[in-house]
């Protein structure tokens, strides 16, 4: 399968995947941060296809089997103060879905780590409510899975086409 990596930074996921699973991944990484894209091109030269784009302005024909987003919705770089963090996440998921042939995978930080004794954790991240995200995704897309079993701090949302 092929992968379109939303918020790829330097494109490290491709080589991580190759080391971990011992096969080459058909990979395109996108990130709006020019410095990270340039750093990836300098480090990896032409071994990784990474491109500078704002993911809300991708060419319509740029599609892969899977769209992935590994933590890029846990911070905001967009400076759009008209969108809430929830609206931003939903818009990102919609965009990822429109650029995927088989589905999307999103890794998000969770509010589950916030206990009743610690109500004001300021970790600088956007912590998402897995229940609200799951309910929204099921309503919008139907075929959805959420895995929160590997960490209390993180969860994975998978949406199949």
N, C-alpha and C positions, 0 to 999 in steps of 0.2 A: 504494500500500500504506500501511498505518497502522503506527505505531511506539509501543511502550511502552518508555520509557527508564528502566531501573533505575539509580538513583543519579544522577539528572539534575542535581543541584545547583540552579543558577538556571534551568535549561531552555535554556541557550545553544545546544544542538545544533539545535533547530528553526530558529533564525534563521541559524545557520551553513549548514545544509542549504539554506534558501531562497536565501541569497546565492550559494552554490556551484553549485546546480543550477537555480535560477530557477523553482521552483514550490513551492507550499505543501504541507507534509507534514501528514497527519492524525496528530497527535502528542499523547501524554499522557506527562508526566514524573512520576516518583515519587522521593522522597528522604525519608529519615527525619529529616534535619536541618532543624528548623523555621526556623532563621536563614537557611539558604540558600533555602528555599522563599519566605520573606518577602522576601528580597532580590530574588529573581526576579520576584515579584509587584509589587514596588515599581518595578523597572527596566522591566519589560515590560508592566505593568498587566494587561490582560485579553487580550493578544495570544498568550499561551502558557498551555496547560492544564497546570499543575503542581500536584501534590498531595502532602501530607505523609503518608507511609505507611512503616512497616517492611515491606520487600518480602516478608518471610516471613508477613505478616498481611494480604495483599491480598484484597479480595473476589473470590470465585471467578469471578464474571461479568465481571471487568475483563480483557478480552482485546483484543489488537490483532493484526495480521498478523505483525509481527515484534517480538520483545523484543530490546533492545540493552542493552549494559553497556559503557561506555567507561571502563575503568580503575577502576571502583568495587570490583573484587575484588582490587585491588593494595594495599588498606588495609583495616583492620578497625575498625569503629565499634561493633560489637555487644556487646562485653564478655562474650561467652559463652566462658568458658575451658574448657568441656567439648568443644568442637569444634576439631579441628586446622584449619590453614589450608586443607588439601586438602578436608576434610569441608565446610568453609564454602563453598568454591568449588563443590563438587559439589551441595550443597544449593541454592545460588543458581542454578546452571544448571538443576537440576530444576524450581525454582520458575519461572524464566523460560520454560522449555519448556511448563509447564502454562498459561501465560498468553499463548502465541503460537499463531496459526493456521497460519503458514507456516514459522516457524523462529526461530532466535536467532543473534545475533552478539555475541561477547564479545572485547574488547581486553584483553590481559594482558601484564604485564612478564615477561621471560624470564630464565631462569638461563643462557642461552647467553652473555650478556654477561660472565658470571663465567669468567675464564680460569684456567688452572692457576697463573699467576703472581700472580693476585689472588684469593685465596680468601675473604677476609672483607670484602666490600663491604657497608657498612651504609648503604644509600640510604634506609632507612626504609620501603621497599616490600616487599611479598610478591612474590618472584620465582618464577614457576611453571616447571616442567619441561614444555616443549611435547610431548615424547614421551610422558610419563606422562599428560598431559591428553588427548592425542589417543587413546591406547590405551583409557583409561577411557571417553571419549565414544563411540568406535566400538563398544565393547562394550555400552554403555547405549542408544545411539540409532541406531547403524548408519550413517545417511547424514550423514557429517561431512567437513568440509574444514578444513585448517589452513594458514594463510599466514604464513610467517616470512621472506618474501623482501624486505620493504620496510625492515626494521630488524633489527639483531642484538639490540636491547633489548626489542622488542615483537613480539607475534604476535596473529593474529586467529583465533578459533575460530568456525566457522559450523556450525550443526546444522540440517539441513532436516527438516521433517515430511513 
